Amino acid sequence: GTLGRVQWDPARDLMEADGREPRRCRGRAIQIGLKGRLSELYVRSATSIEDVTELSHRVGEAHQDKTKRAIEALKPELPHERPYMPSCSEFDLARLRLLPGAAPAQRPRSARAGAGAS
């Protein structure tokens, strides 16, 4: 088996909610799962680990407040998030739909696996 898994999830807006769940955004978020030796290496290399369970419960409760005052009050405690842009070719960025307005890219016929093979 593999030592990890990568999948795309819907991006969420922590400041807006559909009930207790953060509202889905237009973009996507990457979720990375590690296991085995890779997970152990990551844990040994971590500078700190913080339990944010209580904060997440307070965020869920704040989303019940339709005035948005409660979620605004929590803003200083929330992590600063920034977009991640992988360092890869423009072709791969387009294929992953990470470029604004990019449609899924297709490899040129000559670069496709098996192209030209008889």
Long-range contacts (C-beta under 8 A, 24 or more apart in sequence): 3-34, 3-35, 3-36, 3-37, 3-38, 3-39, 4-32, 4-33, 4-34, 4-35, 4-38, 5-32, 5-33, 6-30, 6-31, 6-32, 6-33, 7-31, 7-33, 14-59, 14-71, 14-78, 15-68, 15-71, 15-75, 17-63, 17-71, 19-63, 20-60, 20-63, 20-64, 21-63, 22-59, 22-63, 28-97, 30-84
